[in-house]
Amino acid sequence: MRGPHYAGDTRSTCLQGRRDDETTVFSQLVSNSESAPSLDHASGDPLFPVAHALTRSFMKEQSSSSRASEKPEWLTHIETVLEMLNEGIVITNEDQRILFVNSRFVEMTGIPQRDMLGADASEFYSKQEWEFLAQQIAVVRHQGRHRYEFLLPQKDGGRLPVIISSRILQNSGGEFRIITASDISEQVRIAKELRSANAKLQERQLEIEEDLRLAAQVQTSLAPKSTARGNVTVDSFYHPVHSIGGDFAVVNWHDHDQVSVLMCDVSGHGIGSALVANRIYSETTAHLRAGVCFSDMFGRLNRFLIEDIAGSGMFVTVAAARINARQRRMHFAGAGHPPAMIARGSHSPVLLQSHSMVLGAFPDAEGTSESLEVELEPDDRVVLYTDGITDVFNSSGEILGIEGVREIVREAASLPAEEMKQGILDGVVAWRNGPPTDDASLVLVHVR
Amino acid sequence: MQISARRREKVTIFDLSGDVDFANSRQLRQSVFREIQENRTPQVVVNLSAVGYIDSSGVASLVQALKASRNLGVRFILFGLSTPAREVLRLSRLIKVFEIYETKEQAAAL
């Protein structure tokens, strides 16, 4: 609203004057006639032009004023009903003169009813606002109805957010615009709060993503690198389904011919699993370096998980192998983990099953583990992996499973050792329909 | 995963169908926990015959339910293990931890 367009007293004076239009105009014209003798010469009758102008102007103003303030009969009949509505109601004629406002609209604007009745609606708005409203009025005229958001000017200079619903009514030989204004200040306030909360969430999201990026860097740094010593080569692959995950592997070289490999999978995936994985990484690494036998290591891990990470609801599966290439001997133990495989020539790989249950679930898991001792042959390839390798589905919804991986490993074993890991991964990807859904890890040990 | 409950006097049977995985294992855990901890149903039975796949998160939920049952003296039973459900419990070496029956009749006869 143009400040002066409704500035309380100013507007009141203007409207008050309107009710006295007839008298005012008459006085002005009389005054003008007395000071405009030149007009008299044109007609030859010094009084005629004045009287004529007076009559025309008076009639015009009389007509205009009458039209402006005259309520159609139908409106008179429904005023009481309109007063009872919870929405603000304004009715204007085709000249945008305000014929009716209900008390709710008065309450919404703070502008007295007497100041609005008979006024030109445009006088309550700034130029920019009225241009906008004029566009909406044009739409109403074109479509017969329209609905839009608007900031309703208030007497104190404030703005009340409203939904304007406008309709054109043809009646009593005239055109009327019926405007309903619904106060949406509460919704706007809530939306503003939501936008603010959303902005904070986005900011927090960026912080979390940055944290996760750093966490992923840390976790990736823990993944074993592909290495070769003496007659043993270790190849590894690690891919968390999110930025971080619950899989990890440890490769610990005791000397050129002896290496320990551990593959671990914390149930679930994501941040919780990654935190548990990182928490037990150092435990398992320490046990491996110290040469703790697998059954003892599983027992300690089980106790640690139950006592120190109690209530997390997570458990851990582990596969561990200690390989002595010089003696061609391997000790293996698993706890609830998918079977490790030994690929030998073109034969179907040997499966090494877990003999312990998952760790971290029950206290009695410890002490049930047994370590297998396996004779190795030249060119044997030992494969450890997590269920992210086996639990992939094709387009028919069929799971690859252990037997599927076993066949892929058998086929990949015909490849040169340095190509075998990629051969296995390619086989898994060829089976999988869509992106991976679980953390996936693979360690391949080639004993020459 | 779809989960529905059938309640009798002292037994509640949860029928699971579809895949039980990371995305929905929480729902399974909450449903069973409510029955064990809030309703204190003496016997809770989970029907796994229509489960197509169950991942480690789903197994973890079953383990948690079993532990909560033991703590509160509730009998927790699995029956009708589908092949994938049986395989994952076998691999995790948890199959002997649970009380498992082949059919609903066997489970209900207890």
Interface residues (C-beta under 8 A of the other chain):
Chain A: D265 S267 G268 H269 G270 G313 M314 F315 T317 A335 G336 H337 P338 P339 S354 H355 S356 M357 V358 A361 F362 T368 D387 D391 F393 G397 I399 G401 I402 T437 D438
Chain B: D21 F22 S25 R29 G52 Y53 D55 S56 S57 V59 A60 S61 V63 Q64 K67 P84 E87 L91 S92 R93 L94 V97
